[in-house]
């Protein structure tokens, strides 16, 4: 099990959370997504560590920008 927290900019409402969550849960191995709207923190739980490029692509597909990723 792997957990990583990313920062996503541009989210302002519940629809934003739903869009980001939907795209991230489509990534292989993702078992959970938690979004903290005020801070833009998105915590992703997955079976194995995810490639940052994959997370970035999913966030971009949802219409938002990944501004910070775990090192």
PQR file with spaces between the fields and no chain letter, atoms N, CA, C, O and H, PARSE charges and radii, in Angstrom:
ATOM       1  N    UNK     1       0.851   -1.177    0.000 -0.4000 1.5000
ATOM       2  CA   UNK     1       0.000    0.000    0.000 -0.0000 2.0000
ATOM       3  C    UNK     1       0.895    1.239    0.000  0.5500 1.7000
ATOM       4  O    UNK     1       1.885    1.303    0.729 -0.5500 1.4000
ATOM       5  N    UNK     2       0.540    2.203   -0.813 -0.4000 1.5000
ATOM       6  CA   UNK     2       1.307    3.440   -0.935 -0.0000 2.0000
ATOM       7  C    UNK     2       0.356    4.627   -0.821  0.5500 1.7000
ATOM       8  O    UNK     2      -0.751    4.598   -1.359 -0.5500 1.4000
ATOM       9  H    UNK     2      -0.264    2.151   -1.405  0.4000 1.0000
ATOM      10  N    UNK     3       0.791    5.670   -0.119 -0.4000 1.5000
ATOM      11  CA   UNK     3       0.001    6.887    0.005 -0.0000 2.0000
ATOM      12  C    UNK     3       0.886    8.073   -0.341  0.5500 1.7000
ATOM      13  O    UNK     3       2.015    8.176    0.139 -0.5500 1.4000
ATOM      14  H    UNK     3       1.690    5.694    0.318  0.4000 1.0000
ATOM      15  N    UNK     4       0.369    8.967   -1.176 -0.4000 1.5000
ATOM      16  CA   UNK     4       1.109   10.165   -1.561 -0.0000 2.0000
ATOM      17  C    UNK     4       0.149   11.346   -1.596  0.5500 1.7000
ATOM      18  O    UNK     4      -1.016   11.201   -1.965 -0.5500 1.4000
ATOM      19  H    UNK     4      -0.548    8.883   -1.566  0.4000 1.0000
ATOM      20  N    UNK     5       0.651   12.520   -1.208 -0.4000 1.5000
ATOM      21  CA   UNK     5      -0.174   13.724   -1.218 -0.0000 2.0000
ATOM      22  C    UNK     5       0.377   14.709   -2.231  0.5500 1.7000
ATOM      23  O    UNK     5       1.571   15.006   -2.252 -0.5500 1.4000
ATOM      24  H    UNK     5       1.598   12.638   -0.909  0.4000 1.0000
ATOM      25  N    UNK     6      -0.514   15.205   -3.067 -0.4000 1.5000
ATOM      26  CA   UNK     6      -0.181   16.151   -4.128 -0.0000 2.0000
ATOM      27  C    UNK     6      -0.928   17.453   -3.878  0.5500 1.7000
ATOM      28  O    UNK     6      -1.913   17.470   -3.139 -0.5500 1.4000
ATOM      29  H    UNK     6      -1.485   14.963   -3.050  0.4000 1.0000
ATOM      30  N    UNK     7      -0.470   18.540   -4.485 -0.4000 1.5000
ATOM      31  CA   UNK     7      -1.191   19.804   -4.409 -0.0000 2.0000
ATOM      32  C    UNK     7      -1.754   20.109   -5.790  0.5500 1.7000
ATOM      33  O    UNK     7      -1.033   20.100   -6.787 -0.5500 1.4000
ATOM      34  H    UNK     7       0.330   18.525   -5.085  0.4000 1.0000
ATOM      35  N    UNK     8      -3.054   20.380   -5.829 -0.4000 1.5000
ATOM      36  CA   UNK     8      -3.742   20.653   -7.081 -0.0000 2.0000
ATOM      37  C    UNK     8      -4.343   22.054   -7.009  0.5500 1.7000
ATOM      38  O    UNK     8      -5.009   22.393   -6.031 -0.5500 1.4000
ATOM      39  H    UNK     8      -3.639   20.387   -5.018  0.4000 1.0000
ATOM      40  N    UNK     9      -4.111   22.867   -8.036 -0.4000 1.5000
ATOM      41  CA   UNK     9      -4.668   24.214   -8.053 -0.0000 2.0000
ATOM      42  C    UNK     9      -5.876   24.286   -8.974  0.5500 1.7000
ATOM      43  O    UNK     9      -6.001   23.521   -9.930 -0.5500 1.4000
ATOM      44  H    UNK     9      -3.570   22.592   -8.831  0.4000 1.0000
ATOM      45  N    UNK    10      -6.768   25.231   -8.659 -0.4000 1.5000
ATOM      46  CA   UNK    10      -7.931   25.483   -9.496 -0.0000 2.0000
ATOM      47  C    UNK    10      -9.224   24.890   -8.988  0.5500 1.7000
ATOM      48  O    UNK    10     -10.287   25.174   -9.540 -0.5500 1.4000
ATOM      49  H    UNK    10      -6.667   25.853   -7.883  0.4000 1.0000
ATOM      50  N    UNK    11      -9.165   24.063   -7.938 -0.4000 1.5000
ATOM      51  CA   UNK    11     -10.392   23.458   -7.413 -0.0000 2.0000
ATOM      52  C    UNK    11     -11.109   24.466   -6.512  0.5500 1.7000
ATOM      53  O    UNK    11     -10.488   25.089   -5.651 -0.5500 1.4000
ATOM      54  H    UNK    11      -8.302   23.832   -7.490  0.4000 1.0000
ATOM      55  N    UNK    12     -12.423   24.622   -6.716 -0.4000 1.5000
ATOM      56  CA   UNK    12     -13.171   25.601   -5.929 -0.0000 2.0000
ATOM      57  C    UNK    12     -14.475   25.069   -5.341  0.5500 1.7000
ATOM      58  O    UNK    12     -15.106   25.751   -4.534 -0.5500 1.4000
ATOM      59  H    UNK    12     -12.928   24.116   -7.416  0.4000 1.0000
ATOM      60  N    UNK    13     -14.893   23.851   -5.735 -0.4000 1.5000
ATOM      61  CA   UNK    13     -16.207   23.387   -5.282 -0.0000 2.0000
ATOM      62  C    UNK    13     -16.278   21.864   -5.273  0.5500 1.7000
ATOM      63  O    UNK    13     -15.315   21.176   -5.612 -0.5500 1.4000
ATOM      64  H    UNK    13     -14.380   23.297   -6.390  0.4000 1.0000
ATOM      65  N    UNK    14     -17.427   21.365   -4.883 -0.4000 1.5000
ATOM      66  CA   UNK    14     -17.649   19.923   -4.837 -0.0000 2.0000
ATOM      67  C    UNK    14     -17.520   19.263   -6.192  0.5500 1.7000
ATOM      68  O    UNK    14     -17.048   18.130   -6.284 -0.5500 1.4000
ATOM      69  H    UNK    14     -18.210   21.924   -4.608  0.4000 1.0000
ATOM      70  N    UNK    15     -17.934   19.952   -7.250 -0.4000 1.5000
ATOM      71  CA   UNK    15     -17.795   19.395   -8.600 -0.0000 2.0000
ATOM      72  C    UNK    15     -16.318   19.206   -8.940  0.5500 1.7000
ATOM      73  O    UNK    15     -15.946   18.222   -9.579 -0.5500 1.4000
ATOM      74  H    UNK    15     -18.318   20.872   -7.176  0.4000 1.0000
ATOM      75  N    UNK    16     -15.492   20.136   -8.517 -0.4000 1.5000
ATOM      76  CA   UNK    16     -14.045   20.032   -8.746 -0.0000 2.0000
ATOM      77  C    UNK    16     -13.495   18.774   -8.064  0.5500 1.7000
ATOM      78  O    UNK    16     -12.722   18.017   -8.651 -0.5500 1.4000
ATOM      79  H    UNK    16     -15.795   20.935   -7.998  0.4000 1.0000
ATOM      80  N    UNK    17     -13.914   18.575   -6.821 -0.4000 1.5000
ATOM      81  CA   UNK    17     -13.466   17.396   -6.079 -0.0000 2.0000
ATOM      82  C    UNK    17     -13.889   16.128   -6.809  0.5500 1.7000
ATOM      83  O    UNK    17     -13.096   15.200   -6.965 -0.5500 1.4000
ATOM      84  H    UNK    17     -14.542   19.190   -6.345  0.4000 1.0000
ATOM      85  N    UNK    18     -15.140   16.093   -7.252 -0.4000 1.5000
ATOM      86  CA   UNK    18     -15.655   14.910   -7.949 -0.0000 2.0000
ATOM      87  C    UNK    18     -14.887   14.642   -9.237  0.5500 1.7000
ATOM      88  O    UNK    18     -14.595   13.488   -9.548 -0.5500 1.4000
ATOM      89  H    UNK    18     -15.784   16.847   -7.125  0.4000 1.0000
ATOM      90  N    UNK    19     -14.557   15.683   -9.987 -0.4000 1.5000
ATOM      91  CA   UNK    19     -13.840   15.515  -11.253 -0.0000 2.0000
ATOM      92  C    UNK    19     -12.444   14.960  -11.031  0.5500 1.7000
ATOM      93  O    UNK    19     -12.019   14.028  -11.713 -0.5500 1.4000
ATOM      94  H    UNK    19     -14.795   16.621   -9.734  0.4000 1.0000
ATOM      95  N    UNK    20     -11.732   15.543  -10.069 -0.4000 1.5000
ATOM      96  CA   UNK    20     -10.364   15.083   -9.775 -0.0000 2.0000
ATOM      97  C    UNK    20     -10.400   13.657   -9.235  0.5500 1.7000
ATOM      98  O    UNK    20      -9.596   12.816   -9.637 -0.5500 1.4000
ATOM      99  H    UNK    20     -12.077   16.301   -9.515  0.4000 1.0000
ATOM     100  N    UNK    21     -11.326   13.387   -8.329 -0.4000 1.5000
ATOM     101  CA   UNK    21     -11.441   12.043   -7.752 -0.0000 2.0000
ATOM     102  C    UNK    21     -11.744   11.015   -8.835  0.5500 1.7000
ATOM     103  O    UNK    21     -11.144    9.941   -8.857 -0.5500 1.4000
ATOM     104  H    UNK    21     -11.980   14.070   -8.003  0.4000 1.0000
ATOM     105  N    UNK    22     -12.666   11.335   -9.725 -0.4000 1.5000
ATOM     106  CA   UNK    22     -13.047   10.404  -10.794 -0.0000 2.0000
ATOM     107  C    UNK    22     -11.849   10.062  -11.674  0.5500 1.7000
ATOM     108  O    UNK    22     -11.608    8.890  -11.962 -0.5500 1.4000
ATOM     109  H    UNK    22     -13.154   12.207   -9.707  0.4000 1.0000
ATOM     110  N    UNK    23     -11.100   11.070  -12.101 -0.4000 1.5000
ATOM     111  CA   UNK    23      -9.954   10.813  -12.979 -0.0000 2.0000
ATOM     112  C    UNK    23      -8.866   10.011  -12.256  0.5500 1.7000
ATOM     113  O    UNK    23      -8.283    9.097  -12.840 -0.5500 1.4000
ATOM     114  H    UNK    23     -11.296   12.022  -11.867  0.4000 1.0000
ATOM     115  N    UNK    24      -8.592   10.343  -11.000 -0.4000 1.5000
ATOM     116  CA   UNK    24      -7.537    9.638  -10.270 -0.0000 2.0000
ATOM     117  C    UNK    24      -7.915    8.196   -9.969  0.5500 1.7000
ATOM     118  O    UNK    24      -7.050    7.321   -9.981 -0.5500 1.4000
ATOM     119  H    UNK    24      -9.065   11.085  -10.525  0.4000 1.0000
ATOM     120  N    UNK    25      -9.191    7.930   -9.699 -0.4000 1.5000
ATOM     121  CA   UNK    25      -9.586    6.552   -9.399 -0.0000 2.0000
ATOM     122  C    UNK    25      -9.532    5.661  -10.635  0.5500 1.7000
ATOM     123  O    UNK    25      -9.584    4.437  -10.517 -0.5500 1.4000
ATOM     124  H    UNK    25      -9.894    8.641   -9.689  0.4000 1.0000
ATOM     125  N    UNK    26      -9.428    6.259  -11.808 -0.4000 1.5000
ATOM     126  CA   UNK    26      -9.294    5.460  -13.030 -0.0000 2.0000
ATOM     127  C    UNK    26      -7.863    4.965  -13.239  0.5500 1.7000
ATOM     128  O    UNK    26      -7.628    4.095  -14.078 -0.5500 1.4000
ATOM     129  H    UNK    26      -9.385    7.254  -11.904  0.4000 1.0000
ATOM     130  N    UNK    27      -6.907    5.511  -12.486 -0.4000 1.5000
ATOM     131  CA   UNK    27      -5.525    5.035  -12.604 -0.0000 2.0000
ATOM     132  C    UNK    27      -5.420    3.636  -12.001  0.5500 1.7000
ATOM     133  O    UNK    27      -6.023    3.346  -10.968 -0.5500 1.4000
ATOM     134  H    UNK    27      -7.098    6.218  -11.805  0.4000 1.0000
ATOM     135  N    UNK    28      -4.655    2.784  -12.652 -0.4000 1.5000
ATOM     136  CA   UNK    28      -4.495    1.404  -12.191 -0.0000 2.0000
ATOM     137  C    UNK    28      -3.901    1.369  -10.788  0.5500 1.7000
ATOM     138  O    UNK    28      -2.891    2.015  -10.509 -0.5500 1.4000
ATOM     139  H    UNK    28      -4.165    3.019  -13.492  0.4000 1.0000
ATOM     140  N    UNK    29      -4.544    0.607   -9.914 -0.4000 1.5000
ATOM     141  CA   UNK    29      -4.016    0.411   -8.569 -0.0000 2.0000
ATOM     142  C    UNK    29      -4.522    1.391   -7.526  0.5500 1.7000
ATOM     143  O    UNK    29      -4.300    1.182   -6.334 -0.5500 1.4000
ATOM     144  H    UNK    29      -5.364    0.082  -10.141  0.4000 1.0000
ATOM     145  N    UNK    30      -5.202    2.464   -7.946 -0.4000 1.5000
ATOM     146  CA   UNK    30      -5.684    3.453   -6.981 -0.0000 2.0000
ATOM     147  C    UNK    30      -6.858    2.867   -6.186  0.5500 1.7000
ATOM     148  O    UNK    30      -7.825    2.359   -6.754 -0.5500 1.4000
ATOM     149  H    UNK    30      -5.382    2.634   -8.915  0.4000 1.0000
ATOM     150  N    UNK    31      -6.742    2.953   -4.852 -0.4000 1.5000
ATOM     151  CA   UNK    31      -7.776    2.399   -3.989 -0.0000 2.0000
ATOM     152  C    UNK    31      -8.527    3.481   -3.214  0.5500 1.7000
ATOM     153  O    UNK    31      -9.566    3.204   -2.614 -0.5500 1.4000
ATOM     154  H    UNK    31      -5.956    3.366   -4.391  0.4000 1.0000
ATOM     155  N    UNK    32      -8.008    4.711   -3.222 -0.4000 1.5000
ATOM     156  CA   UNK    32      -8.693    5.775   -2.510 -0.0000 2.0000
ATOM     157  C    UNK    32      -8.148    7.147   -2.860  0.5500 1.7000
ATOM     158  O    UNK    32      -6.965    7.300   -3.163 -0.5500 1.4000
ATOM     159  H    UNK    32      -7.164    4.935   -3.708  0.4000 1.0000
ATOM     160  N    UNK    33      -9.024    8.146   -2.815 -0.4000 1.5000
ATOM     161  CA   UNK    33      -8.636    9.533   -3.080 -0.0000 2.0000
ATOM     162  C    UNK    33      -9.341   10.405   -2.043  0.5500 1.7000
ATOM     163  O    UNK    33     -10.553   10.305   -1.856 -0.5500 1.4000
ATOM     164  H    UNK    33      -9.985    8.022   -2.569  0.4000 1.0000
ATOM     165  N    UNK    34      -8.564   11.267   -1.366 -0.4000 1.5000
ATOM     166  CA   UNK    34      -9.141   12.208   -0.403 -0.0000 2.0000
ATOM     167  C    UNK    34      -8.690   13.608   -0.793  0.5500 1.7000
ATOM     168  O    UNK    34      -7.499   13.858   -0.979 -0.5500 1.4000
ATOM     169  H    UNK    34      -7.579   11.348   -1.517  0.4000 1.0000
ATOM     170  N    UNK    35      -9.658   14.525   -0.917 -0.4000 1.5000
ATOM     171  CA   UNK    35      -9.361   15.896   -1.346 -0.0000 2.0000
ATOM     172  C    UNK    35      -9.688   16.862   -0.212  0.5500 1.7000
ATOM     173  O    UNK    35     -10.774   16.814    0.365 -0.5500 1.4000
ATOM     174  H    UNK    35     -10.625   14.322   -0.767  0.4000 1.0000
ATOM     175  N    UNK    36      -8.733   17.742    0.099 -0.4000 1.5000
ATOM     176  CA   UNK    36      -8.967   18.831    1.055 -0.0000 2.0000
ATOM     177  C    UNK    36      -9.063   20.112    0.237  0.5500 1.7000
ATOM     178  O    UNK    36      -8.048   20.694   -0.144 -0.5500 1.4000
ATOM     179  H    UNK    36      -7.851   17.781   -0.369  0.4000 1.0000
ATOM     180  N    UNK    37     -10.286   20.544   -0.029 -0.4000 1.5000
ATOM     181  CA   UNK    37     -10.533   21.670   -0.922 -0.0000 2.0000
ATOM     182  C    UNK    37      -9.819   22.962   -0.491  0.5500 1.7000
ATOM     183  O    UNK    37      -9.205   23.607   -1.340 -0.5500 1.4000
ATOM     184  H    UNK    37     -11.111   20.071    0.281  0.4000 1.0000
ATOM     185  N    UNK    38      -9.871   23.370    0.785 -0.4000 1.5000
ATOM     186  CA   UNK    38      -9.230   24.639    1.167 -0.0000 2.0000
ATOM     187  C    UNK    38      -7.730   24.697    0.875  0.5500 1.7000
ATOM     188  O    UNK    38      -7.211   25.750    0.505 -0.5500 1.4000
ATOM     189  H    UNK    38     -10.370   22.846    1.475  0.4000 1.0000
ATOM     190  N    UNK    39      -7.034   23.571    1.039 -0.4000 1.5000
ATOM     191  CA   UNK    39      -5.580   23.572    0.822 -0.0000 2.0000
ATOM     192  C    UNK    39      -5.182   23.072   -0.561  0.5500 1.7000
ATOM     193  O    UNK    39      -4.053   23.290   -0.998 -0.5500 1.4000
ATOM     194  H    UNK    39      -7.456   22.716    1.340  0.4000 1.0000
ATOM     195  N    UNK    40      -6.104   22.402   -1.251 -0.4000 1.5000
ATOM     196  CA   UNK    40      -5.780   21.810   -2.544 -0.0000 2.0000
ATOM     197  C    UNK    40      -5.026   20.502   -2.427  0.5500 1.7000
ATOM     198  O    UNK    40      -4.552   19.965   -3.428 -0.5500 1.4000
ATOM     199  H    UNK    40      -7.022   22.225   -0.896  0.4000 1.0000
ATOM     200  N    UNK    41      -4.910   19.977   -1.200 -0.4000 1.5000
ATOM     201  CA   UNK    41      -4.199   18.715   -0.991 -0.0000 2.0000
ATOM     202  C    UNK    41      -5.047   17.540   -1.461  0.5500 1.7000
ATOM     203  O    UNK    41      -6.222   17.417   -1.115 -0.5500 1.4000
ATOM     204  H    UNK    41      -5.295   20.413   -0.387  0.4000 1.0000
ATOM     205  N    UNK    42      -4.422   16.687   -2.254 -0.4000 1.5000
ATOM     206  CA   UNK    42      -5.090   15.489   -2.758 -0.0000 2.0000
ATOM     207  C    UNK    42      -4.236   14.296   -2.349  0.5500 1.7000
ATOM     208  O    UNK    42      -3.102   14.147   -2.804 -0.5500 1.4000
ATOM     209  H    UNK    42      -3.467   16.787   -2.535  0.4000 1.0000
ATOM     210  N    UNK    43      -4.788   13.452   -1.492 -0.4000 1.5000
ATOM     211  CA   UNK    43      -4.065   12.281   -1.023 -0.0000 2.0000
ATOM     212  C    UNK    43      -4.583   11.063   -1.768  0.5500 1.7000
ATOM     213  O    UNK    43      -5.779   10.772   -1.776 -0.5500 1.4000
ATOM     214  H    UNK    43      -5.709   13.572   -1.123  0.4000 1.0000
ATOM     215  N    UNK    44      -3.647   10.359   -2.395 -0.4000 1.5000
ATOM     216  CA   UNK    44      -3.997    9.197   -3.207 -0.0000 2.0000
ATOM     217  C    UNK    44      -3.409    7.946   -2.563  0.5500 1.7000
ATOM     218  O    UNK    44      -2.211    7.882   -2.286 -0.5500 1.4000
ATOM     219  H    UNK    44      -2.675   10.596   -2.389  0.4000 1.0000
ATOM     220  N    UNK    45      -4.257    6.965   -2.331 -0.4000 1.5000
ATOM     221  CA   UNK    45      -3.816    5.676   -1.813 -0.0000 2.0000
ATOM     222  C    UNK    45      -3.873    4.677   -2.960  0.5500 1.7000
ATOM     223  O    UNK    45      -4.864    4.595   -3.686 -0.5500 1.4000
ATOM     224  H    UNK    45      -5.230    7.018   -2.556  0.4000 1.0000
ATOM     225  N    UNK    46      -2.784    3.915   -3.110 -0.4000 1.5000
ATOM     226  CA   UNK    46      -2.718    2.960   -4.221 -0.0000 2.0000
ATOM     227  C    UNK    46      -1.970    1.706   -3.798  0.5500 1.7000
ATOM     228  O    UNK    46      -1.273    1.688   -2.783 -0.5500 1.4000
ATOM     229  H    UNK    46      -1.979    3.982   -2.520  0.4000 1.0000
ATOM     230  N    UNK    47      -2.131    0.665   -4.594 -0.4000 1.5000
ATOM     231  CA   UNK    47      -1.487   -0.610   -4.302 -0.0000 2.0000
ATOM     232  C    UNK    47       0.033   -0.499   -4.382  0.5500 1.7000
ATOM     233  O    UNK    47       0.754   -1.186   -3.657 -0.5500 1.4000
ATOM     234  H    UNK    47      -2.697    0.680   -5.418  0.4000 1.0000
ATOM     235  N    UNK    48       0.510    0.368   -5.267 -0.4000 1.5000
ATOM     236  CA   UNK    48       1.946    0.588   -5.446 -0.0000 2.0000
ATOM     237  C    UNK    48       2.142    2.073   -5.751  0.5500 1.7000
ATOM     238  O    UNK    48       1.196    2.750   -6.154 -0.5500 1.4000
ATOM     239  H    UNK    48      -0.075    0.925   -5.855  0.4000 1.0000
ATOM     240  N    UNK    49       3.367    2.588   -5.563 -0.4000 1.5000
ATOM     241  CA   UNK    49       3.595    4.004   -5.871 -0.0000 2.0000
ATOM     242  C    UNK    49       3.219    4.336   -7.314  0.5500 1.7000
ATOM     243  O    UNK    49       3.460    3.548   -8.228 -0.5500 1.4000
ATOM     244  H    UNK    49       4.136    2.038   -5.236  0.4000 1.0000
ATOM     245  N    UNK    50       2.631    5.500   -7.500 -0.4000 1.5000
ATOM     246  CA   UNK    50       2.214    5.944   -8.831 -0.0000 2.0000
ATOM     247  C    UNK    50       3.271    6.837   -9.458  0.5500 1.7000
ATOM     248  O    UNK    50       3.986    7.552   -8.755 -0.5500 1.4000
ATOM     249  H    UNK    50       2.435    6.140   -6.757  0.4000 1.0000
ATOM     250  N    UNK    51       3.368    6.795  -10.768 -0.4000 1.5000
ATOM     251  CA   UNK    51       4.266    7.706  -11.479 -0.0000 2.0000
ATOM     252  C    UNK    51       3.644    9.101  -11.439  0.5500 1.7000
ATOM     253  O    UNK    51       2.456    9.265  -11.720 -0.5500 1.4000
ATOM     254  H    UNK    51       2.787    6.214  -11.339  0.4000 1.0000
ATOM     255  N    UNK    52       4.449   10.099  -11.090 -0.4000 1.5000
ATOM     256  CA   UNK    52       3.949   11.471  -11.020 -0.0000 2.0000
ATOM     257  C    UNK    52       3.346   11.893  -12.348  0.5500 1.7000
ATOM     258  O    UNK    52       2.363   12.633  -12.370 -0.5500 1.4000
ATOM     259  H    UNK    52       5.414    9.966  -10.862  0.4000 1.0000
ATOM     260  N    UNK    53       3.915   11.438  -13.454 -0.4000 1.5000
ATOM     261  CA   UNK    53       3.405   11.795  -14.783 -0.0000 2.0000
ATOM     262  C    UNK    53       1.973   11.296  -14.965  0.5500 1.7000
ATOM     263  O    UNK    53       1.150   11.976  -15.577 -0.5500 1.4000
ATOM     264  H    UNK    53       4.713   10.836  -13.436  0.4000 1.0000
ATOM     265  N    UNK    54       1.679   10.117  -14.437 -0.4000 1.5000
ATOM     266  CA   UNK    54       0.325    9.562  -14.543 -0.0000 2.0000
ATOM     267  C    UNK    54      -0.663   10.385  -13.725  0.5500 1.7000
ATOM     268  O    UNK    54      -1.773   10.664  -14.178 -0.5500 1.4000
ATOM     269  H    UNK    54       2.348    9.565  -13.939  0.4000 1.0000
ATOM     270  N    UNK    55      -0.255   10.772  -12.519 -0.4000 1.5000
ATOM     271  CA   UNK    55      -1.110   11.588  -11.663 -0.0000 2.0000
ATOM     272  C    UNK    55      -1.328   12.947  -12.315  0.5500 1.7000
ATOM     273  O    UNK    55      -2.452   13.447  -12.351 -0.5500 1.4000
ATOM     274  H    UNK    55       0.647   10.546  -12.151  0.4000 1.0000
ATOM     275  N    UNK    56      -0.256   13.546  -12.830 -0.4000 1.5000
ATOM     276  CA   UNK    56      -0.354   14.847  -13.501 -0.0000 2.0000
ATOM     277  C    UNK    56      -1.319   14.773  -14.685  0.5500 1.7000
ATOM     278  O    UNK    56      -2.134   15.676  -14.874 -0.5500 1.4000
ATOM     279  H    UNK    56       0.658   13.140  -12.800  0.4000 1.0000
ATOM     280  N    UNK    57      -1.233   13.710  -15.480 -0.4000 1.5000
ATOM     281  CA   UNK    57      -2.104   13.549  -16.646 -0.0000 2.0000
ATOM     282  C    UNK    57      -3.571   13.437  -16.218  0.5500 1.7000
ATOM     283  O    UNK    57      -4.449   14.009  -16.864 -0.5500 1.4000
ATOM     284  H    UNK    57      -0.570   12.977  -15.327  0.4000 1.0000
ATOM     285  N    UNK    58      -3.838   12.705  -15.138 -0.4000 1.5000
ATOM     286  CA   UNK    58      -5.215   12.540  -14.663 -0.0000 2.0000
ATOM     287  C    UNK    58      -5.778   13.868  -14.161  0.5500 1.7000
ATOM     288  O    UNK    58      -6.930   14.205  -14.435 -0.5500 1.4000
ATOM     289  H    UNK    58      -3.125   12.240  -14.614  0.4000 1.0000
ATOM     290  N    UNK    59      -4.958   14.620  -13.425 -0.4000 1.5000
ATOM     291  CA   UNK    59      -5.396   15.922  -12.898 -0.0000 2.0000
ATOM     292  C    UNK    59      -5.646   16.890  -14.052  0.5500 1.7000
ATOM     293  O    UNK    59      -6.621   17.640  -14.033 -0.5500 1.4000
ATOM     294  H    UNK    59      -4.022   14.347  -13.203  0.4000 1.0000
ATOM     295  N    UNK    60      -4.771   16.876  -15.053 -0.4000 1.5000
ATOM     296  CA   UNK    60      -4.931   17.736  -16.226 -0.0000 2.0000
ATOM     297  C    UNK    60      -6.201   17.369  -16.983  0.5500 1.7000
ATOM     298  O    UNK    60      -6.929   18.250  -17.440 -0.5500 1.4000
ATOM     299  H    UNK    60      -3.978   16.266  -15.068  0.4000 1.0000
ATOM     300  N    UNK    61      -6.468   16.076  -17.118 -0.4000 1.5000
ATOM     301  CA   UNK    61      -7.672   15.603  -17.801 -0.0000 2.0000
ATOM     302  C    UNK    61      -8.934   16.108  -17.086  0.5500 1.7000
ATOM     303  O    UNK    61      -9.951   16.379  -17.723 -0.5500 1.4000
ATOM     304  H    UNK    61      -5.876   15.360  -16.747  0.4000 1.0000
ATOM     305  N    UNK    62      -8.853   16.228  -15.765 -0.4000 1.5000
ATOM     306  CA   UNK    62      -9.991   16.722  -14.983 -0.0000 2.0000
ATOM     307  C    UNK    62     -10.144   18.238  -15.116  0.5500 1.7000
ATOM     308  O    UNK    62     -11.172   18.797  -14.735 -0.5500 1.4000
ATOM     309  H    UNK    62      -8.026   16.008  -15.247  0.4000 1.0000
ATOM     310  N    UNK    63      -9.110   18.906  -15.661 -0.4000 1.5000
ATOM     311  CA   UNK    63      -9.194   20.346  -15.882 -0.0000 2.0000
ATOM     312  C    UNK    63      -8.471   21.188  -14.854  0.5500 1.7000
ATOM     313  O    UNK    63      -8.725   22.386  -14.734 -0.5500 1.4000
ATOM     314  H    UNK    63      -8.274   18.452  -15.970  0.4000 1.0000
ATOM     315  N    UNK    64      -7.561   20.559  -14.104 -0.4000 1.5000
ATOM     316  CA   UNK    64      -6.845   21.276  -13.052 -0.0000 2.0000
ATOM     317  C    UNK    64      -5.342   21.098  -13.228  0.5500 1.7000
ATOM     318  O    UNK    64      -4.892   20.416  -14.149 -0.5500 1.4000
ATOM     319  H    UNK    64      -7.355   19.585  -14.202  0.4000 1.0000
ATOM     320  N    UNK    65      -4.572   21.717  -12.336 -0.4000 1.5000
ATOM     321  CA   UNK    65      -3.118   21.672  -12.487 -0.0000 2.0000
ATOM     322  C    UNK    65      -2.472   21.092  -11.230  0.5500 1.7000
ATOM     323  O    UNK    65      -2.775   21.503  -10.110 -0.5500 1.4000
ATOM     324  H    UNK    65      -4.938   22.270  -11.588  0.4000 1.0000
ATOM     325  N    UNK    66      -1.582   20.136  -11.439 -0.4000 1.5000
ATOM     326  CA   UNK    66      -0.789   19.587  -10.350 -0.0000 2.0000
ATOM     327  C    UNK    66       0.342   20.555  -10.089  0.5500 1.7000
ATOM     328  O    UNK    66       1.199   20.753  -10.951 -0.5500 1.4000
ATOM     329  H    UNK    66      -1.335   19.802  -12.349  0.4000 1.0000
ATOM     330  N    UNK    67       0.360   21.167   -8.901 -0.4000 1.5000
ATOM     331  CA   UNK    67       1.373   22.186   -8.621 -0.0000 2.0000
ATOM     332  C    UNK    67       2.481   21.696   -7.718  0.5500 1.7000
ATOM     333  O    UNK    67       3.536   22.324   -7.628 -0.5500 1.4000
ATOM     334  H    UNK    67      -0.336   21.006   -8.201  0.4000 1.0000
ATOM     335  N    UNK    68       2.252   20.573   -7.043 -0.4000 1.5000
ATOM     336  CA   UNK    68       3.279   20.034   -6.161 -0.0000 2.0000
ATOM     337  C    UNK    68       3.091   18.534   -6.046  0.5500 1.7000
ATOM     338  O    UNK    68       1.970   18.046   -5.907 -0.5500 1.4000
ATOM     339  H    UNK    68       1.395   20.063   -7.115  0.4000 1.0000
ATOM     340  N    UNK    69       4.206   17.803   -6.107 -0.4000 1.5000
ATOM     341  CA   UNK    69       4.152   16.355   -6.011 -0.0000 2.0000
ATOM     342  C    UNK    69       5.197   15.904   -4.988  0.5500 1.7000
ATOM     343  O    UNK    69       6.182   16.605   -4.753 -0.5500 1.4000
ATOM     344  H    UNK    69       5.116   18.199   -6.221  0.4000 1.0000
ATOM     345  N    UNK    70       4.984   14.742   -4.388 -0.4000 1.5000
ATOM     346  CA   UNK    70       5.971   14.231   -3.437 -0.0000 2.0000
ATOM     347  C    UNK    70       7.308   14.026   -4.119  0.5500 1.7000
ATOM     348  O    UNK    70       7.362   13.701   -5.306 -0.5500 1.4000
ATOM     349  H    UNK    70       4.185   14.172   -4.579  0.4000 1.0000
ATOM     350  N    UNK    71       8.392   14.215   -3.374 -0.4000 1.5000
ATOM     351  CA   UNK    71       9.731   14.041   -3.951 -0.0000 2.0000
ATOM     352  C    UNK    71      10.012   12.579   -4.208  0.5500 1.7000
ATOM     353  O    UNK    71      11.090   12.233   -4.693 -0.5500 1.4000
ATOM     354  H    UNK    71       8.349   14.480   -2.410  0.4000 1.0000
